[in-house]
Amino acid sequence: MRQTPAPLPQTPKRVVRVMFACFHLTPLRQMRVRQVFVLVAVSVCSLVSPLRVLRVCSDETENTLNSSDFHSFRKQFQRQSDVSSEELNRRRVYFQDARKRQAYLNSFSTAPQSAKYGINQFSDLSQKEFRDLYLRASADRAPHFSGPKTEGLPAKFDWRDKAAVTPVRNQQACGSCWAFSVVGAVQSAHAIEGSQLEQLSVQQVLDCSIKNEGCNGGSPLRALNWLKQTRVKLVPQSEYPYKAKTGICHFFSQSHDGVAVKNFAAHDFGGQEEAMMGQLLEHGPLAAVVDAVSWQDYQGGIIQHHCSSQWSNHAVLVVGYDTTGDIPYWIVQNSWGPTWGNEGYVYIKIGGNICGIADSVAAVIL
């Protein structure tokens, strides 16, 4: 009696797709070619390590999950849907790269308060795009701090508790972080003096600080020096609203109400972060330039790794500190909107000059 042949193994779908992409055959001939191809595939697969098969399956699963995550990401952050397939594929690749990068960064963050990295509004940007759009500050060299040793500081201090810090703002796709940090320091100093806390115009600094480059970048120290020398008064945000692009400077008369900067103090507090705390208490929130390359993936927690001072590129506002826990940290206001990080803030470990937080720090004097 003729025996019924055993059923042929299932051909991997990826192999079949490749086969039919190469041959344009009639359905009948496709069936015959498929039978021959299955025999070849079985022979080849018998030579492949089981680990290789598992790895292929794992890659397929990972790609499926990444695709699902990418779709959820685009929906959450309201990415426009009418983009070309080429652009969509490019964004998907950047997103997949970000997921791998985030997994690597998280492998170092094992302590309970450590920084966590994951999906945020920058997850579909390449690292170059992120740097070119958002990391446009430069740090002018500041003299090393040589003042007296600071003693008797409180273990915890936050200018937000004194109603001296305005809400987090969003610079959008404009390299204006340097202007946001300067204006943040000025408006806080003004409130600490007893005036009503109000948002001052970042756009005014962006347009009028002649030694800086608007949305293409700038230096907080150059902006502060411009304010000091010209005695330009910063007007309220409502009078000179932010546009996220460089415009023509709008001049106001000296009789116009506004806030003028009398002086500023800039120092390098490397190795002396306790003295930096003293400056924070004495003068108010501090404008600082940091290395924020790893912040593209930041979600929250205290940054302790992946953050050097070799390339300072982003300006922020240091508004407080907390040394009461296991990991002392700076409380830093960013200008990437309240949905980023810790409701718009980032925490950086005190000690070791993490992210170059102490390299170039300026206090405003009104």
C-alpha positions in Angstrom: 0.0 0.0 0.0 1.3 3.4 -0.9 2.0 5.5 2.2 0.7 9.0 2.6 3.6 11.4 2.6 4.2 13.4 5.8 3.0 17.0 5.5 5.6 19.5 4.4 7.0 22.0 6.9 5.5 25.5 6.8 7.6 27.8 4.7 8.7 30.9 6.6 6.6 33.8 5.4 9.6 36.0 4.9 11.1 33.4 2.6 7.9 33.0 0.6 7.6 36.8 0.2 11.1 37.0 -1.2 10.4 34.1 -3.6 7.2 35.7 -5.0 8.9 39.1 -5.2 11.5 37.6 -7.5 9.2 35.6 -9.8 6.1 36.7 -11.5 4.4 33.4 -12.1 0.9 32.0 -12.7 -0.8 30.6 -9.6 -0.3 27.0 -10.8 3.4 27.5 -11.4 3.7 29.4 -8.1 2.4 26.2 -6.4 4.9 24.0 -8.1 7.8 26.4 -7.4 6.6 26.7 -3.8 6.9 22.9 -3.4 10.4 22.8 -4.7 11.3 25.9 -2.7 10.0 24.3 0.5 12.3 21.3 0.0 15.3 23.6 -0.4 14.2 25.7 2.6 13.9 22.6 4.8 17.4 21.5 3.8 18.8 25.0 4.5 17.0 25.3 7.8 18.3 22.0 9.0 21.8 23.6 8.9 20.7 26.7 10.9 21.2 26.9 14.6 18.1 26.9 16.8 19.4 30.0 18.4 19.4 31.7 15.0 15.8 30.8 14.6 14.9 32.2 18.0 16.8 35.3 17.2 14.8 35.8 14.0 11.6 35.3 15.9 12.8 37.8 18.6 13.6 40.4 16.0 10.2 40.0 14.4 8.5 40.4 17.8 10.6 43.5 18.6 9.8 45.1 15.2 6.1 44.4 15.8 6.2 46.0 19.2 8.3 49.0 18.0 5.7 49.5 15.2 2.9 49.5 17.7 4.8 51.9 20.0 5.5 54.2 17.0 1.9 54.4 16.1 1.0 55.2 19.8 3.7 57.8 19.9 2.5 59.6 16.8 -1.0 59.6 18.2 0.1 60.9 21.6 2.2 63.7 20.3 -0.1 64.6 17.5 2.3 64.1 14.6 0.8 65.0 11.3 -0.5 62.0 9.4 -0.1 63.3 5.8 3.6 62.8 5.4 5.3 60.9 2.6 6.0 57.2 3.1 9.7 58.0 2.9 9.5 60.5 5.7 7.4 58.2 7.8 9.9 55.4 7.4 12.7 57.7 8.4 10.9 58.7 11.5 10.2 55.1 12.3 13.9 54.2 12.1 14.8 57.2 14.4 12.1 56.0 16.8 13.6 52.4 16.8 17.0 53.8 17.4 15.7 55.8 20.3 14.2 52.7 21.9 17.5 50.9 21.7 19.3 54.0 23.1 16.8 54.3 26.0 17.3 50.6 26.9 21.1 51.2 27.1 20.7 54.3 29.3 18.3 52.6 31.6 20.7 49.7 32.1 22.9 52.0 34.2 20.0 53.5 36.3 19.3 50.8 38.9 18.9 53.0 42.1 15.3 53.9 43.0 15.8 57.6 42.4 17.9 57.2 39.2 17.0 58.9 36.0 14.6 57.0 33.7 14.8 57.3 29.9 12.0 56.5 27.5 9.5 57.9 24.9 9.0 61.7 24.9 8.4 64.4 22.3 11.9 63.9 20.8 11.7 60.2 20.2 11.3 60.5 16.4 14.2 62.8 15.9 17.7 61.7 15.0 20.4 62.7 17.5 21.7 65.2 14.9 18.3 66.8 14.4 17.8 67.1 18.2 21.2 68.8 18.6 20.6 71.2 15.7 17.2 72.2 16.9 17.5 72.3 20.7 21.1 72.4 21.8 22.2 75.7 20.5 23.7 77.5 23.5 27.4 78.2 23.9 29.2 78.7 27.2 31.7 81.6 27.5 34.5 80.9 29.9 33.8 82.2 33.4 36.4 82.8 36.2 36.7 80.2 38.9 34.8 81.1 42.0 37.2 82.4 44.7 34.8 83.7 47.3 34.5 82.7 50.9 33.4 79.2 51.9 29.6 79.0 52.3 28.4 77.6 55.6 25.0 77.2 57.4 23.0 76.5 54.2 19.6 74.9 54.5 19.4 71.3 53.5 16.7 72.1 51.0 15.7 75.2 49.1 13.4 75.9 46.2 12.6 79.4 44.8 9.3 78.1 43.6 8.2 77.9 47.2 8.8 81.7 47.4 6.6 82.4 44.3 9.7 83.6 42.4 9.6 81.3 39.4 7.3 81.5 36.5 5.7 78.4 34.9 7.7 76.3 32.4 7.7 77.6 28.9 8.4 75.9 25.5 11.1 77.2 23.2 9.6 75.0 20.4 11.8 74.4 17.3 14.0 77.4 17.9 17.5 77.4 19.5 16.5 80.0 22.0 17.3 78.2 25.3 20.0 80.8 26.1 17.4 83.6 26.0 14.9 81.6 28.1 17.5 81.1 30.9 18.5 84.7 31.0 14.9 86.0 31.0 14.0 83.4 33.7 16.8 84.7 35.9 15.8 88.3 35.4 12.1 87.9 36.1 12.9 85.8 39.2 15.3 88.4 40.5 12.7 91.1 39.9 10.1 89.2 41.9 12.6 88.5 44.8 13.1 92.3 45.0 9.4 92.6 45.9 7.8 93.2 42.5 4.9 91.1 41.1 6.1 87.9 39.4 5.4 88.2 35.7 6.7 86.6 32.5 9.1 88.9 30.6 9.8 88.9 26.9 12.1 86.2 25.6 11.4 87.3 22.0 12.9 90.8 22.9 16.2 89.2 23.9 16.0 86.8 20.9 15.6 89.7 18.4 17.7 92.4 20.0 20.7 90.8 21.6 23.1 91.7 18.8 26.0 89.5 19.7 23.9 86.4 19.6 22.2 84.6 16.7 18.6 84.3 17.6 17.1 80.8 17.0 20.5 79.7 15.7 22.0 79.9 19.2 23.6 82.2 21.7 25.4 82.7 25.0 23.6 83.7 28.3 26.7 85.6 29.3 26.8 87.6 26.1 23.0 88.3 26.5 23.5 89.5 30.1 26.5 91.6 29.1 24.3 93.2 26.4 21.5 93.9 28.9 24.1 95.4 31.4 25.8 97.7 28.8 22.7 98.9 27.0 20.4 99.1 30.0 17.6 97.8 27.8 14.4 97.2 29.8 12.8 93.9 29.3 9.1 94.3 28.7 6.3 91.9 29.6 5.7 88.9 27.5 2.2 90.2 26.6 3.8 93.3 24.9 6.4 91.4 22.9 5.1 87.8 22.5 7.2 84.8 21.7 7.1 83.6 18.1 9.7 80.8 18.1 11.6 82.5 15.2 14.1 85.4 15.0 12.5 88.7 14.1 13.3 92.4 13.7 14.2 94.1 17.0 11.4 96.2 18.4 12.8 99.2 20.3 11.1 100.8 23.3 11.9 104.3 24.8 13.8 104.5 28.0 10.7 105.9 29.6 8.8 102.7 28.9 8.2 100.4 31.9 10.3 97.3 32.1 13.1 95.6 34.0 16.7 96.6 33.5 19.8 94.6 34.6 22.3 96.5 36.7 25.0 93.8 36.8 25.6 90.0 36.8 28.1 87.7 38.4 29.4 84.7 36.3 31.6 81.9 37.8 32.8 78.4 37.3 31.8 76.5 40.4 33.6 73.3 39.4 34.5 71.5 42.6 32.6 74.1 44.6 28.9 73.3 44.2 28.2 74.1 47.8 29.3 77.7 47.0 26.9 77.6 44.0 24.1 76.8 46.5 25.1 80.0 48.4 24.9 82.0 45.2 21.4 80.6 44.5 20.2 81.7 48.0 21.8 85.1 47.7 20.8 86.1 44.2 18.0 83.9 43.1 17.7 81.3 40.3 20.9 80.9 38.2 21.4 80.7 34.5 23.6 77.8 33.6 24.9 76.1 30.4 25.0 72.3 30.5 25.7 69.2 28.3 22.2 68.0 27.5 22.8 65.4 24.8 21.3 62.6 26.8 18.3 64.7 27.7 16.7 63.7 24.4 15.4 60.6 26.1 15.0 61.8 29.7 11.7 61.1 31.5 12.3 61.8 35.1 14.5 61.0 38.2 17.9 62.2 39.1 20.6 62.2 36.4 23.9 60.7 37.6 25.4 59.2 34.4 25.7 59.8 30.6 26.2 63.5 31.1 29.7 65.1 30.9 30.9 68.7 30.7 33.0 68.2 27.6 30.5 70.0 25.3 28.2 72.5 26.9 25.3 73.1 24.6 22.1 74.0 26.4 21.0 76.8 28.8 18.7 76.2 31.7 17.6 77.9 35.0 18.7 76.4 38.3 15.9 77.2 40.8 16.7 75.1 43.9 18.4 72.0 45.4 17.6 69.2 47.8 20.2 67.4 49.9 17.8 65.6 52.2 17.7 62.2 50.4 20.3 59.6 49.5 21.1 61.5 46.3 21.4 65.3 46.6 20.3 67.1 43.5 19.8 70.4 41.7 16.3 71.4 40.7 16.5 72.7 37.1 13.8 74.4 35.0 14.0 73.6 31.3 12.4 75.3 28.3 10.9 72.2 26.5 7.4 72.5 27.9 5.7 71.0 31.0 5.2 67.5 29.4 9.0 66.9 29.3 10.8 65.3 32.2 9.5 66.1 35.7 6.7 68.4 34.6 9.3 70.5 32.7 12.1 70.1 35.2 15.2 67.9 35.4 17.0 66.8 38.5 20.8 66.6 38.4 23.0 65.0 41.1 25.0 67.5 43.2 28.7 66.8 43.2 31.0 65.8 40.4 29.8 68.6 38.1 27.3 66.3 36.4 26.2 67.6 33.0 28.7 70.5 33.5 26.1 72.1 35.7 28.7 74.2 37.5 30.9 75.2 34.5 29.3 78.5 33.6 26.8 79.9 36.0 25.4 83.4 36.1 23.5 85.3 38.8 21.5 88.5 37.9 21.8 91.7 39.9 19.1 94.3 39.5 
